[in-house]
């Protein structure tokens, strides 16, 4: 049995790293036309394994905030200094997100201002400020108000009819990045409003994002990392902070794991029951989705703590610990290198194209070829990440 020392959990580092490795795999298949279903996001309602990756990472941000800033507060670090570092880090992550969108052409036309890294930036900033200025009871209230308020916003507030909704009423579909997407029936309640709904592009959060967010939305009529759905994502991080408090305050290892499993299962059940009236939906980051995924993440962390930190089985975590040591750096590097690995640089052939043609040429299924390329790409990113890990280079963005 290993001890938990200095508020450092090998299990948390590994879980963070495996989450980033999972992001790289699902973001970088050999061909988007040949992908196993579990490696795709749900088109709208429902959850696939891929839909767990981002909420797990947001949850881990919350746990990490709790562990890191509890030590600094105990050490008497001035809040002013902590605020400077928090805002600086959030700004760097936001700028990295914008840089990654512009890379390598730096064509500002159609700029997307929201996305994975911008959401991480906002969530980290909000979570850290909440942690420094509230106690755990207040954090429960904040998370609850965010989730209930977001539910009421989607379930009750009518949606003004704009061009997108007018077209949807006429055609029964909205524009998306993959083409027209059919939607369910909408209910007009006046000449200018439709009833609250959970349909793509026509719900109140999509309308608000179109009104507020400049530039391009990922799905044209809505964005899965839009501004409004960032509020329940902040609740995901707050739940992570509360889980971090349990990790810090419960000293007996097996009791700690039991408590985490219990609360994780309770959140999972609450999310499942809430989904009877508010669907599980990653694009909207619905309140039911928030609780469901937070419950899964809590149970996942409990399992990792049991296996890794308590029972001491650490060898299998090496890939996760390497990725986790420079998580944001590895994610950015993976995004940047797509300019090399997915462009036609070898006499009109791309590396992923050559890989797909080669494996299919020897009779392997296209989906397997695509998946194996994604794993290969993840291992290629692992090489510089491992070098930094061995050299003890940890880039704290």
C-alpha positions in Angstrom: 0.0 0.0 0.0 1.4 3.4 -0.9 0.8 6.6 1.1 -0.9 9.8 -0.2 1.7 12.4 0.4 1.9 16.2 -0.2 -1.7 16.2 -1.6 -0.2 14.6 -4.8 -2.2 11.8 -6.3 -0.5 9.7 -8.9 -3.9 8.5 -9.8 -5.1 12.0 -10.6 -2.1 12.7 -12.8 -2.6 9.5 -14.6 -6.4 10.1 -15.1 -5.6 13.6 -16.5 -3.1 12.2 -18.9 -5.2 9.3 -20.1 -8.0 11.8 -20.7 -5.7 14.0 -22.9 -4.5 10.9 -24.7 -8.2 10.0 -25.3 -8.8 13.5 -26.7 -6.0 13.0 -29.2 -7.3 9.6 -30.3 -10.9 10.8 -30.9 -9.7 14.0 -32.5 -7.3 12.5 -35.0 -8.6 9.4 -36.8 -7.0 8.2 -40.0 -10.3 9.1 -41.8 -13.4 10.7 -40.5 -15.4 8.6 -42.9 -14.3 5.4 -41.1 -14.6 5.7 -37.3 -15.9 3.2 -34.8 -19.2 4.5 -33.3 -17.9 4.7 -29.6 -15.2 7.2 -30.9 -17.7 9.6 -32.2 -19.8 12.1 -30.2 -23.5 11.5 -30.0 -25.1 13.5 -32.8 -27.5 15.1 -30.4 -29.1 13.5 -27.3 -27.4 10.5 -25.6 -23.8 9.7 -24.6 -21.0 7.8 -26.2 -17.6 7.0 -24.5 -16.2 10.0 -26.4 -18.7 12.3 -24.7 -17.1 11.5 -21.3 -13.7 12.8 -22.2 -14.2 16.6 -21.9 -16.4 16.5 -18.8 -13.8 14.2 -17.2 -11.1 16.8 -17.9 -13.2 19.7 -16.6 -13.9 17.6 -13.4 -10.2 17.0 -13.0 -9.6 20.8 -13.3 -11.8 21.2 -10.3 -10.1 18.5 -8.2 -6.7 20.0 -9.1 -7.8 23.5 -8.1 -8.9 22.1 -4.7 -5.6 20.2 -4.1 -3.3 23.0 -5.4 -4.9 26.0 -3.8 -5.6 24.4 -0.4 -1.8 24.0 0.0 -1.2 27.6 -1.0 -3.9 28.9 1.4 -2.5 26.8 4.2 1.0 28.2 3.4 -0.4 31.8 3.8 0.1 32.8 0.1 -1.3 36.3 -0.5 -4.5 36.2 -2.4 -3.3 39.0 -4.6 -0.4 36.9 -5.9 -2.7 34.0 -6.5 -5.2 36.1 -8.4 -2.4 37.4 -10.7 -1.3 33.8 -11.5 -4.9 32.6 -12.0 -5.7 35.4 -14.4 -2.4 35.0 -16.2 -2.9 31.3 -16.6 -6.5 31.7 -17.8 -5.4 34.3 -20.4 -2.6 32.1 -21.7 -4.9 29.1 -22.2 -7.4 31.3 -24.0 -4.7 32.7 -26.3 -3.5 29.2 -27.0 -7.0 28.2 -28.0 -7.2 31.1 -30.5 -3.7 30.3 -31.7 -4.6 26.7 -32.3 -7.6 27.7 -34.4 -5.6 30.1 -36.5 -2.6 27.7 -37.0 -1.0 27.4 -39.6 -2.7 29.8 -42.0 -3.6 32.6 -39.5 -6.6 33.5 -41.6 -8.8 35.5 -39.2 -11.8 35.2 -41.5 -14.3 32.9 -39.8 -12.4 33.0 -36.5 -13.9 30.7 -33.8 -13.5 32.4 -30.4 -15.0 29.6 -28.4 -13.7 26.0 -28.2 -12.1 23.4 -26.0 -9.2 25.6 -24.7 -11.3 28.8 -24.3 -13.8 26.7 -22.3 -11.0 25.3 -20.1 -9.7 28.9 -19.6 -13.1 30.2 -18.4 -13.9 27.2 -16.3 -10.4 27.3 -14.6 -10.8 31.0 -13.9 -14.2 30.7 -12.4 -13.4 27.6 -10.4 -10.2 29.1 -8.9 -11.9 32.3 -7.9 -14.9 30.5 -6.4 -12.5 28.2 -4.5 -10.6 31.1 -3.0 -13.6 33.1 -1.9 -16.2 30.5 -0.7 -16.5 27.5 1.6 -17.7 24.0 0.5 -21.3 24.7 1.5 -21.4 27.8 -0.6 -19.9 25.9 -3.5 -22.7 23.3 -3.3 -25.2 26.2 -3.5 -23.4 27.8 -6.4 -23.3 24.5 -8.4 -26.9 23.8 -7.6 -28.1 27.2 -8.7 -26.1 26.9 -11.9 -27.6 23.5 -12.7 -31.2 24.4 -11.8 -31.0 27.8 -13.4 -29.6 26.4 -16.6 -32.4 23.7 -16.6 -35.1 26.4 -16.2 -33.5 28.5 -18.9 -33.7 25.7 -21.4 -37.1 24.3 -20.2 -39.1 27.5 -19.7 -37.8 30.5 -21.5 -39.3 31.0 -25.0 -36.9 31.5 -27.9 -37.1 34.6 -30.2 -37.5 33.7 -33.9 -34.4 34.6 -35.9 -33.3 33.6 -39.4 -32.1 30.2 -38.2 -35.3 29.4 -36.4 -37.5 30.8 -39.2 -35.7 28.4 -41.7 -36.1 25.5 -39.2 -39.8 26.2 -38.9 -40.1 26.1 -42.7 -37.8 23.1 -43.5 -37.7 21.1 -40.2 -33.9 21.2 -40.2 -31.0 23.4 -39.2 -27.6 23.9 -40.7 -24.7 22.0 -39.2 -21.1 21.3 -40.2 -22.1 17.9 -41.7 -25.1 19.3 -43.6 -28.8 19.9 -42.8 -29.8 18.2 -39.5 -33.4 17.3 -39.0 -35.0 18.5 -35.7 -38.1 17.7 -33.8 -41.3 19.7 -34.0 -41.2 23.3 -32.8 -44.1 25.1 -31.2 -44.7 28.7 -32.2 -46.4 30.7 -29.4 -46.5 34.0 -31.3 -45.4 35.6 -34.5 -42.0 36.3 -32.9 -41.4 33.4 -30.4 -41.3 29.7 -30.2 -41.7 27.5 -27.1 -38.7 26.5 -25.1 -37.1 23.3 -26.5 -34.0 21.1 -26.5 -33.6 20.9 -30.3 -30.2 21.7 -32.1 -29.9 25.3 -33.1 -33.3 26.4 -32.0 -33.0 26.3 -28.2 -32.5 29.4 -26.1 -28.8 28.8 -25.5 -28.1 28.4 -29.2 -30.0 31.7 -29.8 -28.1 33.5 -27.1 -24.8 32.3 -28.4 -25.6 33.5 -31.8 -26.5 36.9 -30.3 -23.4 37.1 -28.1 -20.5 35.2 -29.7 -18.6 36.9 -32.6 -17.1 34.9 -35.4 -17.9 31.3 -36.4 -19.8 28.8 -34.4 -18.5 25.2 -34.8 -21.8 23.8 -36.0 -22.7 27.1 -37.7 -26.1 27.5 -35.9 -24.8 26.4 -32.5 -21.5 25.5 -30.8 -20.9 22.6 -28.4 -18.4 24.9 -26.5 -20.7 27.9 -26.6 -20.7 30.5 -23.9 -24.0 29.6 -22.3 -23.2 25.9 -21.9 -20.0 26.9 -20.1 -22.1 27.7 -17.0 -23.0 24.1 -16.3 -19.4 23.2 -17.2 -18.3 25.4 -14.3 -20.6 23.3 -12.1 -18.7 20.3 -13.3 -15.5 21.8 -12.0 -17.1 22.8 -8.7 -18.2 19.2 -8.2 -14.5 18.3 -8.9 -13.5 20.8 -6.2 -15.9 19.2 -3.7 -14.5 15.8 -4.5 -11.0 17.3 -4.0 -12.1 18.3 -0.5 -13.1 14.7 0.3 -9.7 13.6 -1.0 -8.0 16.1 1.3 -10.1 15.7 4.5 -10.8 12.0 4.7 -7.6 10.4 5.9 -8.4 6.7 6.0 -7.7 5.4 2.5 -10.5 2.8 2.1 -13.1 5.1 3.7 -12.1 7.8 1.2 -12.6 5.5 -1.7 -16.0 4.3 -0.3 -17.2 7.8 0.2 -16.2 8.8 -3.4 -17.9 5.7 -4.9 -21.1 6.5 -2.9 -21.3 10.1 -3.9 -20.3 9.3 -7.5 -23.1 6.7 -7.8 -25.6 9.1 -6.2 -24.7 11.8 -8.8 -24.9 9.3 -11.6 -28.4 8.2 -10.5 -29.6 11.8 -10.1 -28.3 12.6 -13.6 -30.0 9.6 -15.0 -33.3 10.5 -13.3 -33.0 14.2 -14.4 -32.5 12.9 -18.0 -36.2 11.8 -17.9 -37.1 15.4 -18.3 -33.9 17.0 -19.5 -32.0 14.9 -22.0 -28.3 13.9 -21.6 -26.7 16.1 -24.1 -23.1 17.1 -24.4 -23.7 19.8 -27.1 -25.9 21.6 -24.5 -23.9 20.3 -21.5 -27.3 19.8 -19.9 -27.7 19.7 -16.1 -28.5 16.0 -16.3 -25.3 15.5 -18.4 -23.3 17.4 -15.8 -24.4 15.2 -12.9 -24.2 12.0 -14.9 -20.7 12.6 -16.1 -19.5 14.0 -12.8 -20.8 10.8 -11.1 -18.9 8.7 -13.6 -15.7 10.8 -13.1 -16.0 10.6 -9.3 -16.3 6.8 -9.5 -13.5 6.7 -12.0 -11.2 8.7 -9.7 -12.2 6.5 -6.8 -11.2 3.4 -8.8 -7.9 4.9 -9.8 -7.1 6.0 -6.2 -7.8 2.4 -5.0 -5.7 0.7 -7.6 -2.9 3.2 -8.0 -2.5 5.2 -4.8 -3.6 2.6 -2.2 -2.8 -0.8 -3.8 0.3 0.6 -5.5 -0.2 -0.7 -9.1 1.5 2.2 -10.9 3.4 0.7 -13.8 0.4 0.8 -16.2 -0.1 4.5 -15.5 3.2 5.6 -17.2 1.5 6.8 -20.4 -1.1 8.7 -18.4 1.5 10.3 -16.0 3.6 11.4 -19.0 0.7 13.0 -20.8 -0.7 14.4 -17.5 2.6 16.1 -16.6 2.2 18.5 -19.6 -1.5 18.0 -20.5 -2.2 21.3 -22.2 1.1 21.3 -24.0 0.5 17.8 -25.3 -3.0 18.8 -26.5 -1.7 22.0 -28.3 1.2 20.0 -29.9 -1.3 17.4 -31.2 -3.3 20.2 -32.7 -0.3 21.9 -34.3 1.2 18.7 -35.8 -2.0 17.9 -37.7 -0.6 20.5 -40.3 2.1 17.9 -41.0 0.4 14.6 -40.5 -2.9 15.4 -42.3 -1.7 17.5 -45.2 -0.5 16.3 -48.7 3.2 16.7 -48.2 4.5 13.5 -49.9 3.9 13.9 -53.6 0.2 14.6 -53.2 -0.2 12.0 -50.4 -0.8 12.7 -46.7 0.6 10.4 -44.0 -2.9 9.4 -42.8 -3.9 8.7 -46.4 -0.8 6.5 -47.0 -1.5 4.7 -43.7 -5.2 4.1 -44.6 -4.3 2.9 -48.1 -1.6 0.6 -46.9 -3.6 -1.1 -44.2 -6.7 -1.4 -46.4 -4.5 -2.7 -49.2 -3.6 -5.8 -47.1 -7.2 -6.4 -46.3 -7.7 -4.7 -42.9 -11.1 -3.0 -42.3 -11.2 0.8 -42.9 -12.4 1.5 -39.3 -9.5 -0.5 -37.8 -7.0 1.3 -40.1 -8.5 4.7 -39.0 -8.4 3.7 -35.3 -4.8 2.4 -35.5 -3.7 5.6 -37.1 -5.3 7.6 -34.2 -3.4 5.4 -31.7 -0.2 5.9 -33.7 -0.6 9.6 -33.7 -1.2 9.6 -29.9 2.0 7.6 -29.5 3.9 10.1 -31.7 2.8 13.0 -29.5 3.9 10.8 -26.5 7.5 11.0 -27.7 8.1 14.7 -27.0 5.9 14.5 -24.0 8.1 11.7 -22.6 11.2 13.7 -23.4 9.9 16.6 -21.4 8.9 14.3 -18.6 12.4 12.7 -18.4 14.0 16.1 -18.5 11.6 17.3 -15.8 10.3 20.0 -18.1 6.8 20.9 -16.9 5.2 23.7 -18.8 2.6 25.3 -16.6 0.5 27.2 -19.0 
